[in-house]
Structures are given as C-alpha cells and as structure tokens.
Amino acid sequence: MASTAKTNNEKAQKEDDDFDVDDLLTQLSAEELEMLSKEVDPDDKFVPPAERTNYHCERKDTGKMDKKHLNDHISKIALETPDQPENVPFSGKK
C-alpha cells in the first residue's frame, strides 16, 4: 500500500515538473503579478531581497547623493539644536 502512495506522489511530482513557471508568469497581467507577489513566501531564498517586502515606494529618485552636503547639514542641525536637560541627574549609583 505504501509503495502505491509513493508512486502516486511521484506521478504528481512529474506532472508538476511539466509546467514551465516562466511561461505561466508571462501570461499574467500586472495586477495579477502584484497579487501573486503579495502571496509569495518572504523567506524564499530564490526571491531577491528587494522583493521580499510588501512595501514598494512609488516615488521617483531625488537625484544624486552628495555625502559632504549631507554630513554638513547633519552637523549644522546637531550644533544648532540645544541639549535637553535631564529630568533625573546622573549619580552613577544603582
């Protein structure tokens, strides 16, 4: 009986292997692909890391990043922002 179940499973596996996934995916519309991407297992190692999340930003790039300008801006904001006083002064005791 167990050998019969095993051969049935092997037949089902061979039938599944006959489908070409790429051909099936090309037949889907953009909306269907979007729905399918939301149902895919995020831990699948064959899915690129950028596609493992449901969030996809629709904004356009803001342009080239200027690291020096960014560091200067962060430093300026840090120097201009006053320190917040501590409500409980640090005593070093537990």
C-alpha positions as a Python dict, from the first residue, in 0.01 Angstrom:
ca = {
    (1, 'M'): (0, 0, 0),
    (2, 'A'): (283, 239, 87),
    (3, 'S'): (453, 177, -247),
    (4, 'T'): (130, 270, -429),
    (5, 'A'): (112, 602, -243),
    (6, 'K'): (476, 663, -322),
    (7, 'T'): (424, 605, -695),
    (8, 'N'): (117, 832, -692),
    (9, 'N'): (324, 1106, -531),
    (10, 'E'): (598, 1057, -788),
    (11, 'K'): (342, 1083, -1072),
    (12, 'A'): (201, 1404, -923),
    (13, 'Q'): (553, 1543, -889),
    (14, 'K'): (631, 1465, -1253),
    (15, 'E'): (307, 1637, -1361),
    (16, 'D'): (407, 1944, -1160),
    (17, 'D'): (751, 1945, -1318),
    (18, 'D'): (597, 1958, -1668),
    (19, 'F'): (472, 2316, -1613),
    (20, 'D'): (704, 2597, -1716),
    (21, 'V'): (672, 2866, -1449),
    (22, 'D'): (818, 3138, -1672),
    (23, 'D'): (553, 3074, -1938),
    (24, 'L'): (277, 3089, -1676),
    (25, 'L'): (412, 3416, -1535),
    (26, 'T'): (425, 3581, -1878),
    (27, 'Q'): (53, 3513, -1919),
    (28, 'L'): (-38, 3707, -1603),
    (29, 'S'): (-141, 4071, -1606),
    (30, 'A'): (35, 4337, -1398),
    (31, 'E'): (-242, 4329, -1136),
    (32, 'E'): (-224, 3951, -1111),
    (33, 'L'): (154, 3965, -1072),
    (34, 'E'): (110, 4223, -793),
    (35, 'M'): (-137, 3994, -613),
    (36, 'L'): (95, 3697, -657),
    (37, 'S'): (394, 3887, -520),
    (38, 'K'): (198, 3962, -202),
    (39, 'E'): (130, 3592, -151),
    (40, 'V'): (488, 3470, -203),
    (41, 'D'): (678, 3340, 98),
    (42, 'P'): (915, 3622, 205),
    (43, 'D'): (1172, 3372, 331),
    (44, 'D'): (1214, 3209, -10),
    (45, 'K'): (1586, 3227, -87),
    (46, 'F'): (1518, 3249, -461),
    (47, 'V'): (1329, 3579, -428),
    (48, 'P'): (1559, 3882, -438),
    (49, 'P'): (1581, 4066, -103),
    (50, 'A'): (1436, 4386, -250),
    (51, 'E'): (1120, 4200, -348),
    (52, 'R'): (1062, 4024, -13),
    (53, 'T'): (863, 4313, 130),
    (54, 'N'): (509, 4422, 51),
    (55, 'Y'): (607, 4790, 57),
    (56, 'H'): (707, 4933, -277),
    (57, 'C'): (778, 5305, -298),
    (58, 'E'): (624, 5480, -595),
    (59, 'R'): (832, 5798, -560),
    (60, 'K'): (1098, 5891, -813),
    (61, 'D'): (1464, 5930, -720),
    (62, 'T'): (1555, 6271, -582),
    (63, 'G'): (1888, 6276, -758),
    (64, 'K'): (2250, 6204, -687),
    (65, 'M'): (2350, 6191, -319),
    (66, 'D'): (2606, 6447, -202),
    (67, 'K'): (2765, 6291, 107),
    (68, 'K'): (2960, 6604, 208),
    (69, 'H'): (2648, 6822, 187),
    (70, 'L'): (2452, 6567, 394),
    (71, 'N'): (2723, 6549, 663),
    (72, 'D'): (2746, 6929, 678),
    (73, 'H'): (2369, 6958, 716),
    (74, 'I'): (2353, 6697, 994),
    (75, 'S'): (2642, 6864, 1178),
    (76, 'K'): (2475, 7206, 1146),
    (77, 'I'): (2144, 7076, 1285),
    (78, 'A'): (2325, 6898, 1571),
    (79, 'L'): (2511, 7215, 1670),
    (80, 'E'): (2201, 7437, 1646),
    (81, 'T'): (1974, 7206, 1846),
    (82, 'P'): (2000, 7276, 2220),
    (83, 'D'): (2060, 6986, 2455),
    (84, 'Q'): (1760, 6869, 2652),
    (85, 'P'): (1804, 6885, 3029),
    (86, 'E'): (1797, 6556, 3215),
    (87, 'N'): (1498, 6515, 3446),
    (88, 'V'): (1694, 6297, 3687),
    (89, 'P'): (2061, 6388, 3717),
    (90, 'F'): (2309, 6106, 3670),
    (91, 'S'): (2458, 5991, 4000),
    (92, 'G'): (2637, 5672, 3898),
    (93, 'K'): (2470, 5475, 4180),
    (94, 'K'): (2234, 5185, 4132),
}
